[in-house]
Amino acid sequence: MSDPDNQPHQADPNEPKRWLDYPENVKRVIRWFFISAGIVALLDVVFWKHLFVHKHTLFGFENFPFFYCFYGLGACVILVILAKGLRKFLMRDEDYYDR
């Protein structure tokens, strides 16, 4: 039995296009994201040698270059894995509200 509510969402043809509806703008956002991440990573290498500022770290391993880049990536990966596991316990059946 086909349910019309399960059909993919169709965009309203009368709705005006927004700036992220254009693929070239999405590519620009992604490109600037990676450029800014690279700049921040390069600044981390510069500051690693304490040329300009001292980081005031609590632990010695925080002084390694790219530590916070890897720390953020690891935290994100762990959150995604935990969320996938938690989904198995919290997800309801499709007809949960119909019962």
N, C-alpha and C positions, 0 to 999 in steps of 0.2 A: 504494500500500500504506500503510495507516494504522499509525502507530507509537504505542502507548499512552503511551510516555514523552514524546511531544511535546505531550500534552494540557496545557491550562493547569492550574496547581495549584489544587486545590479545598481550601478550608479544612475542617479537621476540625470537624464540628458539636459534638463533645464538648469541644473546647478552649475554655477560658474566654476571654472578650473582654478585651483589654488596653485601656489608656486611650487609645491612639492609633487604636484600631479605630472609635472614634466620630467622625463628621465634625465635630461641634461642637468637640471637643478639638483636632482638627487646625487648624481655623479659629482657635482661640485661640492656638495656638503660632505660626502665621503672623502673626497680628495683633501679638503681643508681639514677634516678631522685627522687624517693620517699625517698631514704636514705639521699640524700643531702638536701631535703626539711625538713626532720626530724632533721638533724643536725643544719640547720639554725634556725628552731623553738626552739630547745633546747638552742642554743646560745642566742636567744632572751630572754628566761626565765632567763638565767644567767645574761645577761646585764640589765634585768628588775630591778634587785635589786641594780644596779649601782656598782657592785663589781669591775669592771675593767674600764669602760668608762661611761661618761655621754652622753646621746643621743642628747642633745641640742634640745629638742622638743619645738615646738611653742605652742601647746595646751596640756592640761593635760591628755586628753584621749589617746594621743599617747604613753604614758608611760605604758599602760596596756600590759600584755604579749600577744603575738600573734596578736597584733593590725594590724600589717602590713600584716600578713597572711590573716586575714579576710578582710582587705581593698583590697588586690589584688584579692581575690576570688570574692568579691562583685563587683569590677570594671569589672572583666572578665564576670560575669553573666550579668551585665547591658549592656556591649558591645554586647553580643550575642543576648539579647532580642531586643536591638535597631536595630541591623543588620537584624534580622528577620522581624521587622516591616518596616524597610526601604526597604527591598527587595520587599514588596508588591507595593511600589510606583515606584521603579526603574526597576523592571523586565520587560523585553520585551517578546512579543509573540515568539513562536518557529520559525515562518516564517517571522520574522521582516526583515531580510536581503534579503529574497526572493521577497518581495513586491517592 
